[in-house]
Amino acid sequence: MITIITVRFLQGRPNTFIKECKMKITASYLIRWAGLAALLAGVLFIVIQLIHPLENLSSVTTRTWAIVHSMTITMSIFALLGIAGIYARQLKEAGWLGLAGFLLFSLFWVATTAFTFVEAFILPLLASDAPKFVEGFLGIFSGSANKGNLGNLPAIAALGGVLYIVGGLLLGIATIRAGILPRWAAGLLAFAAVSTLASSLLHHPLDRILAVPMGLALAWLGCALWSERREKASPPYLAG
């Protein structure tokens, strides 16, 4: 009796049932692949700190500079995709706190992509004709005195730092509260964001070591998404 009712129920709305199944499968796969993106972003974030050349005029035109900053752009894109997957996996449970963290943290990676694009493709072209501007731009991140007229760029870079700290902290706390992804990884994410405040205690480029916890947190959360196994949703039925 139950089987007959179920068959008739499905016959009444086959297209709707198929579409719902496809949507669930598609969302699950997208989130898993976003997890892989977060994993790669975390690994790249750590590797980049180890091979990043010094921020000086002579480094701008080297092949290493081009490679590292191309990797950084790739890493930023992966981070954006990964963060979207982390938030999507716990959309309802994360609440407004998770949404705020997701938006702020995402804006940081958007800003990173923009600044890195300038470093990778524009600064090498200006190294000979406008060396003071190049040195001033590099000084934003190395902590040295800025040279030349940079307009609002230093303020925007400082705002990016705030987005990194606040966004990472809120997303980490929301992930802990949601209880879906590993809480230790979420705690590491929050800690990594706040630990950036200690950068003033370390001379550049030693402060790059503070990026390692964030890389580990992204890789950990991404691995959790990628390896996650979910139960297949059973088709609806009517009890008889």
C-alpha positions, -999 to +999 in steps of 0.1 A: +000+000+000+028+024+009+047+016-023+016+023-044+010+056-027+046+066-031+046+057-068+015+077-074+029+106-053+060+107-074+041+103-107+021+134-097+052+156-096+081+138-113+097+170-126+097+187-092+112+157-075+140+154-100+148+191-099+150+190-061+174+160-062+196+177-088+197+209-068+208+190-036+234+170-055+247+201-072+250+221-040+267+193-023+293+189-050+299+227-052+305+229-015+330+200-017+349+216-045+349+249-025+365+229+003+393+219-021+397+256-030+400+265+006+426+237+011+447+249-018+444+285-006+457+276+028+487+257+014+495+285-010+492+310+018+519+293+037+542+286+008+540+322-004+553+334+030+584+311+026+594+322-009+582+359-009+611+382-020+619+413+000+597+443-009+624+465-025+628+481-059+653+456-071+629+427-065+600+440-085+615+432-119+626+396-110+610+364-121+605+353-085+584+385-079+562+377-109+558+340-098+550+348-062+524+375-070+507+353-096+505+326-070+490+352-046+463+362-070+455+325-075+455+320-038+431+349-032+406+335-057+408+301-041+402+317-007+371+335-020+357+303-033+367+284-002+352+309+022+319+309+002+318+271+006+325+273+044+297+297+049+273+279+026+278+247+045+266+263+077+243+290+062+214+286+087+235+277+117+260+305+113+233+332+114+240+369+110+274+366+127+285+342+100+271+364+073+290+394+086+322+374+089+318+360+055+313+394+038+341+412+057+366+383+052+357+381+015+362+418+010+397+414+024+406+388-003+390+410-030+413+439-018+443+416-017+436+405-053+435+442-064+467+452-046+485+421-058+475+428-094+492+461-091+523+445-076+524+418-103+517+437-135+520+475-129+549+480-105+574+463-128+565+487-155+570+517-133+602+506-116+624+526-140+602+556-146+587+561-112+609+544-086+597+566-058+561+556-063+571+519-065+591+522-033+563+541-016+537+514-027+560+487-013+564+506+019+527+502+026+533+465+033+569+464+044+563+491+071+589+515+058+583+552+054+561+559+023+576+579-005+557+599-031+520+607-033+500+575-028+467+591-022+443+569-002+461+537-009+477+534+026+443+540+042+427+513+020+454+489+028+449+496+065+412+490+061+420+457+045+439+447+076+408+455+097+386+434+073+411+405+078+410+407+116+373+413+121+361+391+093+382+361+102+374+365+139+336+367+133+336+338+108+357+317+132+333+324+161+302+317+140+317+284+128+324+273+164+289+281+174+274+264+143+291+231+153+292+216+118+328+220+109+357+212+132+356+236+162+394+235+166+399+246+130+373+274+135+391+284+167+424+285+148+408+307+122+397+332+148+431+331+165+450+335+133+429+366+125+435+382+159+472+372+160+479+397+132+477+424+158+511+411+171+527+420+138+539+453+153+561+433+177+579+416+148+602+432+122+593+427+086+596+401+070+596+381+102+559+390+107+551+367+078+551+338+102+518+351+116+502+341+083+510+304+089+481+298+114+456+313+089+469+290+062+466+260+084+430+270+094+419+275+058+435+242+048+419+224+078+384+237+071+388+230+034+399+195+041+369+190+063+346+201+035+363+181+009+363+148+028+329+153+043+305+124+037+268+131+037+239+108+038+219+107+006+185+122+010+158+096+008+129+101-015+097+114+001+070+090+008+035+089+024+030+068+054+000+045+052 
